[in-house]
Amino acid sequence: MLILNVCARSLENKRKEYATAVFTKKLKKKKIWFLWKKEKRRGSMTKVPKSITGRNTGATSEFSDQWVTFAEAEEANLKIGADGVGFAIPKGYVFIDIDHINTNEALFKLLVSRFDSYTEISPSGNGAHIIARCSFDAIPLEPDSNCPERMKLSSAYYQKNSKRGIEVYVGGTTGRYATY
């Protein structure tokens, strides 16, 4: 019986690895990628999005003509020497940024087990990123007061727990981006 349980877990792990590979392959083919570079702004370091030419760019749709595939971003990063690549969170995806967490913590394990997702250690090495698909039509939205033609996640559901270091961003509702 023990051998069957070990084999079943091994098969389940292989299925998860395959699903993760397919998931990231689909994301990497999308033209949502750009570079980022650490810069000092208003006295503190921040990650500034850069196009593959090295110019400042953004993660909102008005910059989408400057986004490329992951392979193109990686190639440009080798030439330009940015600090990394990032992506605009596409509609139908959710990005969860967890700061200052150890992968052995119960909260980390709980969050990872709740999503059929891709999970990675953040570029700082002190946190984790969870990227998952979501049903956009089920997301509670409200008009963005800064840009009336754009919708944003309802403030009743917006999640940024600074005390715990958790932020949740829903693609298609935010100008935030993810580092990879």
BAFI-3210 file (N, C-alpha, C; in Angstrom, 3 decimals, decimal comma, padded with zeros to 6 digits):
// residues 180
n [1|2|3|4|5|6|7|8|9|10|11|12|13|14|15|16|17|18|19|20|21|22|23|24|25|26|27|28|29|30|31|32|33|34|35|36|37|38|39|40|41|42|43|44|45|46|47|48|49|50|51|52|53|54|55|56|57|58|59|60|61|62|63|64|65|66|67|68|69|70|71|72|73|74|75|76|77|78|79|80|81|82|83|84|85|86|87|88|89|90|91|92|93|94|95|96|97|98|99|100|101|102|103|104|105|106|107|108|109|110|111|112|113|114|115|116|117|118|119|120|121|122|123|124|125|126|127|128|129|130|131|132|133|134|135|136|137|138|139|140|141|142|143|144|145|146|147|148|149|150|151|152|153|154|155|156|157|158|159|160|161|162|163|164|165|166|167|168|169|170|171|172|173|174|175|176|177|178|179|180]
n.u [000,817|001,952|003,820|002,090|000,889|003,134|003,798|001,460|001,594|003,946|003,174|001,166|002,761|004,277|002,225|001,518|003,939|004,029|001,670|002,379|004,522|003,183|001,435|003,235|004,512|002,479|002,029|004,531|004,556|002,846|002,501|003,354|005,487|008,355|011,277|012,833|014,289|016,183|015,830|016,510|013,963|012,339|013,793|013,825|014,452|013,098|011,382|011,574|009,682|010,957|011,298|012,302|014,220|015,340|014,119|011,845|008,788|005,449|002,874|000,265|-002,425|-001,943|000,731|001,122|002,052|004,751|005,414|006,698|007,384|008,335|010,792|011,887|012,177|014,006|016,233|016,761|017,349|019,810|021,409|021,020|021,216|019,416|017,754|016,026|013,231|009,786|006,174|003,072|000,148|-002,016|-005,480|-007,726|-005,980|-004,501|-002,299|-000,377|001,464|003,706|005,384|008,408|008,339|008,694|009,149|008,452|006,512|003,199|001,177|002,184|002,209|-000,530|-001,633|-000,396|-001,456|-004,105|-004,436|-004,444|-001,710|001,216|004,076|006,676|009,854|010,365|012,214|013,806|014,361|013,220|010,539|007,485|005,838|002,666|001,031|-001,926|-004,745|-007,884|-011,425|-012,495|-014,994|-016,241|-015,143|-015,503|-016,088|-015,474|-015,879|-012,830|-011,708|-009,641|-009,471|-012,077|-013,020|-011,925|-012,086|-011,772|-010,670|-013,109|-013,140|-013,940|-012,963|-010,299|-007,002|-004,437|-002,335|-000,359|000,794|001,072|002,240|001,083|-000,132|-002,678|-003,299|-005,411|-005,448|-006,186|-007,443|-005,666|-002,760|-000,465|002,499|004,223|007,269|009,682]
n.v [-001,187|001,252|001,653|002,064|004,487|006,209|006,049|007,124|009,749|010,536|010,426|012,375|014,621|014,731|015,323|017,875|019,241|019,091|020,498|023,001|023,613|023,806|025,909|028,092|028,173|029,038|031,621|032,760|032,997|035,061|038,513|040,319|041,002|042,723|044,603|045,266|047,615|048,473|051,554|054,668|056,468|059,257|059,041|056,298|052,879|051,465|049,304|049,845|049,695|048,823|049,187|046,938|048,369|049,840|052,115|053,930|052,343|051,046|049,241|049,355|049,244|051,213|051,072|048,702|048,234|048,170|045,879|042,526|039,047|036,539|035,328|037,272|039,371|038,260|037,955|040,653|041,538|040,329|041,819|044,501|044,502|044,794|044,597|042,498|040,590|041,368|041,244|042,456|041,932|039,733|039,896|037,690|036,417|036,113|037,638|036,985|038,433|037,726|038,879|038,466|035,693|032,320|029,269|027,098|027,909|027,737|029,389|029,960|027,369|026,816|028,800|028,114|025,557|026,133|027,100|026,306|026,645|028,598|028,863|030,764|031,676|034,998|037,610|038,936|036,971|036,766|036,296|035,203|034,459|033,914|032,834|032,628|031,341|033,018|033,518|036,061|037,246|036,739|038,435|041,035|044,245|047,821|051,219|052,891|055,626|057,268|056,807|056,746|055,076|052,670|049,676|048,596|046,396|045,909|048,040|046,925|044,395|044,575|043,584|044,217|043,528|044,960|044,495|041,719|041,355|040,732|040,960|041,205|041,043|041,523|040,686|042,927|044,733|046,374|048,489|047,467|045,427|042,286|041,019|038,715]
n.w [000,000|000,769|-001,276|-003,463|-002,668|-002,689|-005,412|-006,514|-005,477|-006,727|-009,438|-009,388|-008,778|-011,149|-012,961|-012,038|-012,504|-015,306|-015,933|-014,925|-016,634|-019,116|-018,518|-017,974|-020,447|-022,167|-021,113|-021,616|-024,365|-024,892|-025,788|-023,539|-022,112|-020,760|-019,786|-016,570|-014,330|-011,486|-009,918|-008,315|-006,946|-005,733|-003,330|-002,688|-003,655|-006,613|-008,919|-012,203|-015,142|-018,354|-021,864|-024,541|-025,773|-023,846|-022,968|-020,793|-019,952|-019,526|-017,679|-018,421|-020,830|-022,808|-023,340|-024,624|-027,219|-026,940|-025,679|-025,590|-026,455|-024,017|-024,746|-026,456|-024,651|-022,828|-024,511|-025,136|-022,583|-022,097|-023,814|-022,989|-020,222|-018,029|-014,810|-014,745|-016,126|-016,684|-016,541|-017,863|-016,148|-017,524|-018,621|-017,104|-015,493|-012,247|-009,972|-007,220|-004,771|-002,362|000,315|002,225|003,181|004,167|002,489|004,001|005,731|007,089|005,973|003,417|002,273|002,374|000,646|-001,821|-002,189|-002,700|-005,261|-008,749|-010,194|-011,152|-009,232|-007,816|-006,360|-005,387|-007,185|-005,256|-003,481|-001,033|-000,862|-002,464|-005,576|-006,931|-009,726|-011,395|-013,281|-013,676|-013,441|-015,158|-015,518|-013,115|-011,319|-008,975|-010,038|-010,357|-011,570|-012,414|-010,712|-011,546|-014,219|-016,010|-018,158|-017,642|-015,747|-012,329|-009,693|-007,267|-004,454|-002,097|-002,241|-002,833|-002,222|-000,161|002,105|004,060|006,540|006,654|004,230|001,724|-001,533|-003,969|-007,352|-010,075|-013,396|-016,073|-014,529|-013,353|-013,328|-012,489|-012,482|-012,849|-011,606|-012,862]
ca.u [000,000|002,850|004,382|001,051|000,751|004,310|003,648|000,374|002,131|004,930|002,407|000,529|003,819|004,597|001,104|001,649|005,094|003,609|000,695|003,139|005,278|002,215|000,958|004,260|004,772|001,425|002,314|005,759|004,288|002,041|003,244|003,062|006,768|009,271|012,386|012,734|015,576|016,086|016,228|016,127|012,899|011,860|014,542|013,839|014,640|011,883|011,592|010,992|009,552|011,710|011,070|013,504|015,217|015,877|013,332|010,771|007,514|004,472|002,145|-001,120|-002,636|-001,398|002,117|001,150|002,824|006,160|005,595|007,210|007,309|009,365|012,076|012,403|012,590|015,235|017,306|017,063|017,962|021,223|022,081|020,891|021,649|018,441|017,786|015,177|012,077|008,511|005,051|001,775|-000,720|-003,092|-006,865|-007,945|-004,944|-004,321|-000,913|-000,312|002,823|003,834|006,698|008,995|007,729|009,501|008,338|008,026|005,431|001,865|000,445|002,692|001,719|-001,971|-001,891|000,021|-002,372|-005,428|-004,470|-003,833|-000,939|002,675|004,608|008,123|010,468|010,482|013,599|014,551|014,679|012,585|009,094|007,019|004,814|001,738|000,352|-002,984|-005,873|-009,094|-012,593|-012,606|-016,402|-016,672|-014,429|-016,314|-015,411|-016,083|-015,140|-011,605|-011,913|-008,559|-009,632|-013,458|-013,307|-011,294|-012,653|-010,788|-011,197|-013,900|-012,359|-014,353|-012,226|-008,876|-006,204|-003,048|-002,140|001,024|001,295|001,451|003,039|000,385|-000,847|-003,362|-003,588|-006,195|-005,163|-007,289|-007,992|-004,570|-001,583|000,695|003,107|004,916|008,658|009,793]
ca.v [000,000|002,395|001,841|002,667|005,891|006,919|006,140|008,071|011,095|010,807|010,701|013,674|015,629|014,834|016,042|019,279|019,786|019,246|021,596|024,238|023,872|024,259|027,207|029,117|028,247|029,902|032,997|033,236|033,299|036,285|039,774|041,030|041,046|043,856|044,540|046,185|048,022|049,175|052,953|055,434|057,440|059,889|058,585|054,855|052,044|050,915|048,555|050,647|048,936|049,326|048,476|046,190|049,344|050,470|053,298|053,699|051,875|050,833|047,977|049,570|048,913|052,205|050,713|047,320|048,131|048,023|044,589|041,465|037,716|036,285|035,073|038,562|040,128|037,641|038,298|042,073|041,673|039,962|042,927|045,765|044,324|045,254|043,750|041,332|040,740|041,409|041,175|043,038|040,810|039,701|039,640|036,253|035,907|036,796|037,600|037,152|038,767|037,487|039,332|037,987|034,425|031,131|028,228|026,117|028,460|027,185|030,276|029,729|026,061|026,934|029,570|027,329|024,425|026,634|027,529|025,533|027,817|028,609|029,538|030,942|032,560|036,327|037,962|039,331|035,769|036,863|036,144|034,282|034,906|032,897|033,298|031,649|031,761|033,347|033,806|037,511|037,628|036,561|039,410|042,223|045,420|049,146|052,168|053,469|057,073|057,929|056,543|056,245|054,020|051,437|049,104|048,102|045,493|046,616|048,356|046,004|043,138|044,819|042,960|044,579|043,394|045,366|043,866|040,338|041,390|040,040|041,801|040,422|041,866|040,821|041,192|043,624|045,705|047,051|048,883|046,870|044,349|041,273|040,697|037,278]
ca.w [000,000|000,838|-002,620|-004,287|-002,268|-003,180|-006,867|-006,798|-005,226|-007,778|-010,650|-009,184|-008,919|-012,577|-013,584|-011,656|-013,230|-016,698|-015,984|-014,727|-017,866|-020,125|-018,051|-018,207|-021,893|-022,726|-020,688|-022,255|-025,778|-024,975|-025,880|-022,299|-021,420|-020,903|-018,834|-015,438|-013,787|-010,205|-009,964|-007,134|-007,210|-004,499|-002,167|-002,439|-004,841|-007,194|-010,162|-013,277|-016,387|-019,498|-023,126|-024,937|-026,230|-022,652|-022,587|-019,825|-020,480|-018,468|-017,667|-018,828|-022,243|-023,744|-023,629|-025,127|-028,457|-026,564|-025,029|-026,457|-025,851|-023,012|-025,419|-026,929|-023,462|-022,325|-025,447|-024,925|-021,266|-022,243|-024,490|-022,263|-018,842|-017,034|-013,618|-014,934|-017,012|-015,994|-017,470|-017,527|-015,759|-018,521|-018,227|-016,921|-014,595|-010,979|-009,502|-005,776|-004,354|-000,922|000,766|003,479|003,608|003,997|001,837|005,004|006,540|006,826|005,074|002,064|001,829|002,174|-000,573|-002,988|-002,371|-003,097|-006,656|-009,817|-010,571|-011,195|-008,055|-007,866|-005,371|-005,992|-007,506|-004,058|-002,723|000,280|-000,966|-003,497|-006,513|-007,418|-010,934|-011,660|-014,124|-012,929|-014,255|-015,115|-015,391|-011,730|-010,495|-008,680|-010,576|-010,246|-012,415|-011,872|-010,627|-012,279|-015,650|-016,026|-019,132|-017,180|-014,528|-011,374|-008,680|-006,266|-003,252|-001,032|-002,408|-003,085|-001,178|000,093|003,534|004,284|007,765|006,310|003,014|000,637|-002,481|-004,993|-008,529|-011,086|-014,742|-016,707|-013,579|-012,679|-014,098|-011,839|-013,248|-012,080|-011,960|-013,099]
c.u [000,864|003,433|003,354|000,863|001,918|004,214|002,564|000,847|003,114|004,227|001,732|001,552|004,195|003,497|001,198|002,812|004,734|002,643|001,390|003,910|004,360|001,743|001,986|004,582|003,747|001,684|003,517|005,560|003,496|002,952|002,825|004,351|007,558|010,381|012,050|014,130|015,344|016,629|015,778|015,128|012,379|012,485|014,548|013,967|013,296|012,241|010,839|010,887|010,268|011,334|012,353|014,569|015,840|015,138|012,264|009,508|006,551|003,743|000,670|-001,218|-002,073|000,069|002,241|001,924|004,321|006,445|005,985|006,978|008,432|010,733|012,705|012,894|013,897|016,430|017,732|017,755|019,443|022,022|022,133|021,401|020,720|018,538|016,907|014,102|010,817|007,403|003,838|000,849|-001,911|-004,468|-007,070|-006,886|-004,956|-002,868|-000,921|001,157|002,879|005,260|007,098|008,319|008,686|008,610|007,896|006,872|004,079|001,075|000,887|002,130|000,223|-002,281|-001,535|-000,948|-003,743|-005,557|-003,835|-002,989|000,532|003,139|006,115|008,573|010,664|011,950|014,436|015,030|013,994|011,079|008,738|005,970|003,960|001,009|-000,653|-004,010|-007,035|-010,216|-012,878|-014,051|-016,924|-016,019|-015,325|-015,547|-016,190|-015,285|-013,921|-011,758|-010,829|-008,701|-011,011|-013,763|-012,696|-011,970|-011,513|-011,472|-011,920|-013,086|-012,740|-013,558|-010,736|-008,059|-004,777|-002,906|-000,674|001,623|001,798|002,278|002,413|-000,347|-001,434|-003,735|-004,297|-005,921|-006,393|-007,921|-006,902|-003,472|-000,313|001,253|003,865|006,353|008,759|011,248]
c.v [001,255|002,694|002,489|004,145|006,729|007,089|007,137|009,495|011,489|011,165|012,070|014,802|015,822|015,581|017,539|019,939|020,025|020,418|022,942|024,596|024,394|025,668|028,301|029,255|029,163|031,364|033,568|033,573|034,593|037,508|040,670|041,357|042,307|043,667|045,399|046,436|048,753|050,585|053,632|056,501|057,953|059,288|057,096|054,097|051,479|050,194|049,266|049,803|049,636|048,513|047,731|047,106|050,082|051,708|052,925|053,261|051,701|049,523|048,153|049,433|049,954|051,949|049,361|047,164|047,964|046,672|043,533|040,106|037,572|036,099|036,382|039,416|039,571|037,997|039,760|042,287|041,324|041,105|044,189|045,664|044,958|044,330|042,520|041,592|040,731|041,310|041,904|041,872|040,784|039,423|038,124|035,596|036,719|036,592|037,895|037,310|038,638|037,859|038,645|036,727|033,285|030,043|027,136|026,617|027,898|028,056|030,076|028,423|026,106|027,665|028,779|026,184|024,872|026,940|026,506|026,552|027,526|029,401|029,601|031,782|033,899|036,659|038,377|038,112|035,725|036,678|035,161|034,960|033,708|033,514|032,223|032,217|032,117|033,627|035,302|037,954|037,508|037,580|040,621|043,493|046,698|050,091|052,722|054,985|057,861|057,797|055,905|055,140|052,672|050,973|048,640|047,159|046,323|046,829|047,463|044,698|043,331|044,288|043,486|044,585|043,683|044,712|042,458|040,285|040,635|041,061|040,897|041,371|041,014|041,474|041,806|044,662|046,561|047,443|048,351|045,767|043,419|041,150|039,188|036,883]
c.w [000,000|-000,542|-003,538|-003,949|-002,782|-004,693|-007,240|-006,576|-006,314|-009,087|-010,549|-009,321|-010,377|-013,325|-013,290|-012,392|-014,690|-016,838|-015,822|-015,987|-018,962|-019,790|-018,366|-019,687|-022,565|-022,363|-021,432|-023,726|-025,954|-025,062|-024,717|-021,542|-021,733|-019,877|-017,612|-014,895|-012,472|-010,379|-008,680|-007,554|-005,871|-003,248|-001,889|-003,760|-005,302|-008,487|-011,275|-014,540|-017,541|-020,737|-023,488|-025,532|-025,050|-022,207|-021,565|-020,558|-019,317|-018,634|-017,987|-020,340|-023,213|-024,094|-024,326|-026,437|-028,180|-025,899|-026,051|-025,789|-024,821|-023,668|-025,901|-025,752|-022,892|-023,208|-025,251|-023,585|-021,311|-022,878|-023,636|-020,829|-017,825|-015,825|-013,739|-015,964|-016,158|-017,013|-016,925|-017,233|-016,709|-017,921|-018,152|-016,042|-013,310|-010,549|-008,011|-005,394|-002,840|-000,518|002,064|003,999|003,295|003,403|002,804|005,858|006,109|005,854|003,627|001,507|001,537|000,873|-001,831|-003,246|-002,881|-004,579|-007,575|-010,560|-010,781|-009,981|-008,179|-006,679|-006,070|-006,265|-006,293|-003,266|-001,367|000,257|-002,056|-004,358|-006,886|-008,604|-011,308|-012,633|-013,205|-013,913|-014,138|-014,906|-013,960|-010,785|-010,239|-009,079|-010,296|-011,142|-011,682|-011,874|-011,361|-013,789|-015,841|-017,040|-018,730|-015,893|-013,629|-010,394|-007,632|-004,998|-002,079|-001,083|-002,637|-001,924|-001,177|001,598|003,823|005,523|007,474|005,031|001,858|-000,223|-003,559|-006,131|-009,574|-012,443|-015,386|-015,797|-012,941|-013,664|-013,459|-012,732|-012,319|-012,549|-012,050|-012,978]
res [m|l|i|l|n|v|c|a|r|s|l|e|n|k|r|k|e|y|a|t|a|v|f|t|k|k|l|k|k|k|k|i|w|f|l|w|k|k|e|k|r|r|g|s|m|t|k|v|p|k|s|i|t|g|r|n|t|g|a|t|s|e|f|s|d|q|w|v|t|f|a|e|a|e|e|a|n|l|k|i|g|a|d|g|v|g|f|a|i|p|k|g|y|v|f|i|d|i|d|h|i|n|t|n|e|a|l|f|k|l|l|v|s|r|f|d|s|y|t|e|i|s|p|s|g|n|g|a|h|i|i|a|r|c|s|f|d|a|i|p|l|e|p|d|s|n|c|p|e|r|m|k|l|s|s|a|y|y|q|k|n|s|k|r|g|i|e|v|y|v|g|g|t|t|g|r|y|a|t|y]
***
